[in-house]
Structures are given as C-alpha cells and as structure tokens.
Amino acid sequence: MTSESQEHGAARRPVEDEVDVVAEETQKPAKGGKKEKKGSFWKELPVLVVVALVLALIIKTFVVQAFYIPSESMENTLLTNDRVLVNKLVYHTRDIERGDVVVFSGVDSWDGEFQMEEPSNPVAAFFRWVGTAFGVIPGEKDYIKRVIGIGGDHVKCCDSEGRITVNGTPLDEESYLYPGNVPSDKFFDVTVPPDRLWVMGDHRSVSLDSRAHTGDAGGGSIPVSQVIGRAFVIVWPFDRASSIDIPETFAQPALHALGGSVPLVAGFGLAVPLVLVRRRLRRKR
C-alpha cells in the first residue's frame, strides 16, 4: 500500500476522513435549500393571492355571489346584516317562479332604500367595490324582494278578507309576512307585463317595493333582465344559517291557470281565426 501511494505522489486519506467530507458537503446545500424554499414562497405568495381573487371573482360573476342585507324590508325572513348566497345559474335552467326571493339591480330605475356616501378617493372606492363583490358591504343599487307575480299575472289587493290575490287566487302569507303587518296598506290592481315581475318585501310596512313605484315605467314591476339571481341560503350569522324556500301558498294549482300560459293562450286565440279565414279562402277558390 505504501509503495503504491508513493508512486502516485500523495498519501491516501483514511476512510473516516472521506465520510466526514461527504457529510459536510451534503449538509451545506441542505441549509441553502431551505432558504431558497422560504424565499420562493414569499415570491409566489402575491401570485397565489391574485389567482385566488381572480377565481373568486369568476365564481361570483357567473355562479354564486354573497349579498349583504342592509335594510329591514325582508324581515323576518332576512334580518339586517344577514349574508345570503345568490345562485346566478338557476334561471338559466328554469324560469323565475312566484315565491322566489330574488336579488335584482335597480340601476337607472328604483332609488336606493338607503344612501351611501361616495368614496373620498380611488383607494376607498376600490375597497368598497371589493367589499360589495364579496358581500361584506351592501350594494347601493341592489335589491332583494319576493316575487309575487310573473308576466301575465293579475295581482290585486285586496279581497274581502284583506288578502292579496294572484289570478283570483288568494295568498296565505302568514308563514313569511312580518308579524303584525297586513298584506298591503295600499290598494293596487295590476296585470304584470310580459318579461317583468311584481315584487314585494316581507316586511310590508317598511318595504319600498313594486307598490311604491306604480308611477314608474312598467307600473311598479321590474324587468326580468335585471334579476341577478335567486337567494337560496342564509350563511351569516351561523346561528341563522338556513335555506330560503318557496312558501307552500305559491304551489296552489289555481295560480298557474293564467300567469305563465297567457302568451300561449293568446297565441292560440290569434291562430284559430287565421286558420278559419284560410279555410274559407280555400273553399271559395
């Protein structure tokens, strides 16, 4: 062994020294790797935040959005400061139904039920926009009401017992009407235009709903196109978490006798005379 080492010009190191060197070399990069991982996390964090915000905004724009309840107009179904989730897809698969609680935009039509001061600077405006988007603060021009009548419905107040009628059928509103309120303290007798809705708050004595806008275009009804979606669940506060269902009174078969079928009935009504005239013309020929 000694002669071979001398021939190569250097003495060979003991095995123990080689193990120590290997250990030192493998430990040093490990420490540096941890630092690199920590540094890369903080570099990636802003990207992760941005991606999360973008995904959340996509979801709130097209699927589900949280809304803040700012007023007493829907008590006791919804209380001030409640947060609800609104389904934005549901009306792409079915029509709006009587009894649905809907959120809609009142831009360029209804005045707000509450007033908010304009943001003092762009930063405040941005944070208000974010808060509105995620249901932390209310949107000044967004409303939440219950659908009482759809296009073609004859909605009237009131019958001999003080009840609102839809297509001549009285509604039993006891399950959702605010305790002590009457169905309406204002008389109205309207036929809801096509593609519009007659909406009312459950707390009738304080709700600025369709009854308060009878002098507007549409006679107080709102355009279906302005509906954002259906409120289907209360998510905050946790002790009030529950679904928002359609009351049983809106399931009465008599309600559907005219409302949704008016365009169809009208179409048949016009088609029959045209067919008879055509037959007469053929006979003369």
C-alpha positions as CSV (number, residue, x, y, z in Angstrom):
1,M,0.0,0.0,0.0
2,T,2.8,2.4,0.9
3,S,4.7,1.9,-2.3
4,E,1.5,2.4,-4.5
5,S,0.7,5.6,-2.6
6,Q,4.2,7.0,-3.1
7,E,4.1,6.1,-6.8
8,H,1.1,8.4,-7.3
9,G,2.8,11.2,-5.4
10,A,0.3,11.5,-2.5
11,A,-0.7,9.6,0.6
12,R,-4.3,8.2,0.6
13,R,-6.7,9.7,3.3
14,P,-8.2,7.4,5.9
15,V,-11.8,6.2,5.2
16,E,-13.1,8.1,8.3
17,D,-12.0,11.4,6.7
18,E,-13.8,10.6,3.5
19,V,-17.1,10.1,5.4
20,D,-16.7,13.4,7.2
21,V,-16.1,15.3,3.9
22,V,-19.2,13.7,2.3
23,A,-21.3,14.6,5.3
24,E,-20.1,18.2,5.3
25,E,-20.8,18.5,1.5
26,T,-24.3,17.1,1.8
27,Q,-25.3,19.3,4.8
28,K,-24.3,22.7,3.4
29,P,-26.6,22.6,0.3
30,A,-29.5,21.4,2.5
31,K,-29.3,24.6,4.6
32,G,-29.2,26.7,1.5
33,G,-32.2,24.8,0.0
34,K,-34.4,25.8,3.0
35,K,-33.6,29.4,2.5
36,E,-34.4,29.1,-1.2
37,K,-37.7,27.5,-0.4
38,K,-38.6,30.2,2.0
39,G,-37.7,32.9,-0.5
40,S,-39.6,31.3,-3.3
41,F,-42.7,31.0,-1.1
42,W,-42.8,34.8,-0.4
43,K,-42.2,35.4,-4.1
44,E,-45.1,33.2,-5.1
45,L,-47.5,34.5,-2.4
46,P,-48.6,37.6,-4.4
47,V,-49.3,35.4,-7.4
48,L,-51.3,33.0,-5.3
49,V,-53.4,35.8,-3.9
50,V,-54.0,37.3,-7.3
51,V,-55.1,33.9,-8.7
52,A,-57.4,33.3,-5.7
53,L,-59.0,36.7,-6.2
54,V,-59.5,36.1,-9.9
55,L,-61.1,32.7,-9.3
56,A,-63.3,34.2,-6.6
57,L,-64.4,37.0,-8.9
58,I,-65.2,34.5,-11.7
59,I,-67.3,32.4,-9.3
60,K,-69.2,35.5,-8.0
61,T,-69.7,36.8,-11.5
62,F,-71.1,33.6,-13.1
63,V,-72.1,31.1,-10.4
64,V,-72.7,32.2,-6.8
65,Q,-72.4,35.6,-5.1
66,A,-72.7,36.7,-1.5
67,F,-75.0,39.6,-0.7
68,Y,-75.3,41.8,2.4
69,I,-78.8,42.6,3.7
70,P,-78.8,46.3,4.6
71,S,-82.4,47.0,5.5
72,E,-85.5,45.7,7.3
73,S,-87.6,45.2,4.2
74,M,-87.4,41.4,4.2
75,E,-87.9,40.8,7.9
76,N,-88.3,38.3,9.5
77,T,-87.2,36.1,6.6
78,L,-84.0,38.1,6.3
79,L,-82.6,40.4,9.0
80,T,-80.4,43.4,8.7
81,N,-76.7,42.4,8.5
82,D,-77.6,38.9,7.3
83,R,-75.5,37.5,4.4
84,V,-77.1,35.3,1.8
85,L,-75.8,33.4,-1.2
86,V,-77.4,34.1,-4.6
87,N,-77.5,31.4,-7.3
88,K,-76.8,33.1,-10.7
89,L,-77.2,29.9,-12.7
90,V,-80.6,28.8,-11.7
91,Y,-82.6,31.0,-14.1
92,H,-80.6,29.6,-17.0
93,T,-82.2,26.2,-16.3
94,R,-85.7,27.3,-15.1
95,D,-88.0,30.3,-15.2
96,I,-88.4,32.6,-12.2
97,E,-91.2,31.4,-10.0
98,R,-93.7,33.1,-7.8
99,G,-92.4,33.0,-4.2
100,D,-88.7,33.1,-5.2
101,V,-86.6,35.6,-3.2
102,V,-84.6,37.4,-5.9
103,V,-81.8,40.0,-5.9
104,F,-82.0,42.5,-8.8
105,S,-80.4,45.6,-9.9
106,G,-82.2,48.9,-9.6
107,V,-79.7,50.9,-11.7
108,D,-81.4,53.7,-13.7
109,S,-84.8,52.8,-12.1
110,W,-85.5,52.5,-8.4
111,D,-84.0,54.8,-5.9
112,G,-82.0,53.2,-3.1
113,E,-83.7,52.2,0.2
114,F,-80.6,53.5,1.9
115,Q,-78.0,56.1,0.9
116,M,-74.2,55.6,0.9
117,E,-71.6,58.3,0.8
118,E,-69.4,58.4,-2.3
119,P,-65.9,57.2,-1.7
120,S,-63.5,60.0,-0.9
121,N,-60.6,58.6,-3.0
122,P,-59.8,55.8,-5.5
123,V,-58.4,53.5,-2.9
124,A,-61.6,53.7,-0.8
125,A,-63.6,53.2,-4.0
126,F,-61.6,50.0,-4.7
127,F,-62.1,48.6,-1.3
128,R,-65.8,49.3,-1.4
129,W,-66.0,47.6,-4.7
130,V,-64.3,44.5,-3.3
131,G,-66.5,44.6,-0.2
132,T,-69.6,44.7,-2.4
133,A,-68.4,41.9,-4.6
134,F,-67.8,39.6,-1.7
135,G,-70.9,40.5,0.3
136,V,-69.1,42.4,3.1
137,I,-70.9,45.7,2.4
138,P,-74.2,46.3,0.6
139,G,-74.5,47.4,-3.0
140,E,-76.5,50.7,-3.1
141,K,-78.5,49.7,-6.2
142,D,-79.1,46.0,-5.4
143,Y,-82.5,45.0,-4.0
144,I,-83.8,41.8,-2.5
145,K,-87.6,41.1,-2.7
146,R,-90.0,38.2,-3.0
147,V,-91.6,37.6,-6.4
148,I,-95.4,37.8,-6.1
149,G,-96.4,37.9,-9.7
150,I,-94.8,37.0,-13.0
151,G,-95.5,38.2,-16.6
152,G,-99.2,37.9,-17.4
153,D,-100.4,37.6,-13.8
154,H,-103.3,39.7,-12.5
155,V,-102.1,40.8,-9.0
156,K,-104.6,42.6,-6.8
157,C,-105.0,43.9,-3.3
158,C,-107.1,43.2,-1.6
159,D,-110.0,40.7,-1.4
160,S,-112.9,40.9,1.1
161,E,-110.6,39.2,3.7
162,G,-107.7,41.6,3.1
163,R,-105.6,39.1,1.2
164,I,-103.5,39.7,-2.0
165,T,-104.8,37.7,-4.9
166,V,-102.9,36.4,-7.9
167,N,-105.1,35.4,-10.9
168,G,-108.1,35.5,-8.5
169,T,-106.4,33.1,-6.0
170,P,-105.8,34.5,-2.5
171,L,-102.3,34.0,-1.0
172,D,-101.9,32.8,2.6
173,E,-98.8,34.8,3.6
174,E,-98.8,34.1,7.3
175,S,-95.7,32.0,7.2
176,Y,-93.4,34.8,5.9
177,L,-95.3,38.1,6.4
178,Y,-93.8,40.3,9.2
179,P,-95.8,39.8,12.4
180,G,-98.5,42.5,12.8
181,N,-98.3,43.6,9.1
182,V,-101.3,43.4,6.8
183,P,-100.6,42.1,3.2
184,S,-100.7,45.7,2.0
185,D,-101.8,49.0,3.2
186,K,-102.1,50.3,-0.4
187,F,-104.6,49.3,-3.0
188,F,-103.4,48.1,-6.3
189,D,-104.8,46.2,-9.3
190,V,-102.2,45.4,-11.9
191,T,-101.6,43.0,-14.8
192,V,-97.9,42.3,-14.8
193,P,-96.4,43.0,-18.3
194,P,-94.6,40.2,-20.2
195,D,-90.9,39.6,-19.1
196,R,-91.5,41.6,-15.9
197,L,-92.1,40.8,-12.2
198,W,-94.2,42.2,-9.3
199,V,-92.0,42.1,-6.2
200,M,-92.7,42.8,-2.6
201,G,-90.8,42.8,0.7
202,D,-92.0,40.5,3.5
203,H,-91.9,43.5,5.9
204,R,-94.7,45.3,4.0
205,S,-95.0,48.4,6.3
206,V,-91.4,49.5,5.6
207,S,-90.7,47.9,2.2
208,L,-90.3,50.3,-0.8
209,D,-91.3,47.6,-3.3
210,S,-93.4,47.5,-6.5
211,R,-96.3,49.3,-4.7
212,A,-94.1,52.4,-4.3
213,H,-93.2,52.5,-8.0
214,T,-96.5,52.2,-9.7
215,G,-95.9,55.6,-11.4
216,D,-92.7,54.3,-13.0
217,A,-92.3,52.6,-16.3
218,G,-93.7,49.1,-16.0
219,G,-96.3,50.2,-13.4
220,G,-94.0,49.1,-10.5
221,S,-92.9,45.8,-12.0
222,I,-89.2,45.1,-12.6
223,P,-87.6,43.7,-15.8
224,V,-86.6,40.0,-15.7
225,S,-83.4,41.0,-17.3
226,Q,-82.4,43.0,-14.1
227,V,-82.6,39.9,-11.9
228,I,-79.1,38.9,-10.7
229,G,-80.2,35.6,-9.2
230,R,-82.1,33.7,-6.5
231,A,-81.2,34.0,-2.8
232,F,-81.2,30.3,-1.6
233,V,-79.4,30.2,1.7
234,I,-78.5,32.4,4.7
235,V,-74.8,31.9,5.5
236,W,-74.2,34.5,8.2
237,P,-74.6,34.7,11.1
238,F,-74.0,31.0,11.7
239,D,-76.9,30.7,14.1
240,R,-79.3,31.8,11.4
241,A,-77.9,29.6,8.6
242,S,-80.9,28.1,6.7
243,S,-82.3,27.6,3.3
244,I,-84.7,30.1,1.7
245,D,-87.5,28.1,0.4
246,I,-90.7,28.9,-1.7
247,P,-93.7,29.1,0.7
248,E,-96.4,26.5,0.1
249,T,-99.1,29.0,-0.8
250,F,-97.3,29.6,-4.2
251,A,-97.8,25.9,-5.1
252,Q,-101.6,26.3,-5.5
253,P,-102.6,25.0,-8.9
254,A,-105.0,27.8,-9.5
255,L,-102.2,30.4,-9.5
256,H,-100.8,28.8,-12.6
257,A,-104.1,28.8,-14.5
258,L,-103.3,32.0,-16.3
259,G,-100.0,33.6,-15.4
260,G,-97.3,31.6,-17.3
261,S,-99.8,30.4,-20.0
262,V,-101.1,33.8,-21.1
263,P,-98.8,34.1,-24.1
264,L,-99.7,30.6,-25.1
265,V,-103.4,31.2,-24.8
266,A,-103.1,34.5,-26.7
267,G,-101.2,32.7,-29.4
268,F,-104.0,30.1,-29.8
269,G,-106.5,32.9,-29.7
270,L,-104.9,34.6,-32.7
271,A,-104.2,31.4,-34.5
272,V,-107.7,30.0,-34.6
273,P,-109.3,32.9,-36.5
274,L,-106.4,32.9,-39.0
275,V,-106.9,29.2,-39.7
276,L,-110.7,29.7,-40.2
277,V,-110.1,32.6,-42.6
278,R,-107.6,30.5,-44.5
279,R,-110.1,27.6,-44.9
280,R,-112.8,29.9,-46.2
281,L,-110.5,31.4,-48.8
282,R,-109.6,27.8,-50.0
283,R,-113.3,26.9,-50.3
284,K,-114.0,30.0,-52.4
285,R,-111.2,29.0,-54.7
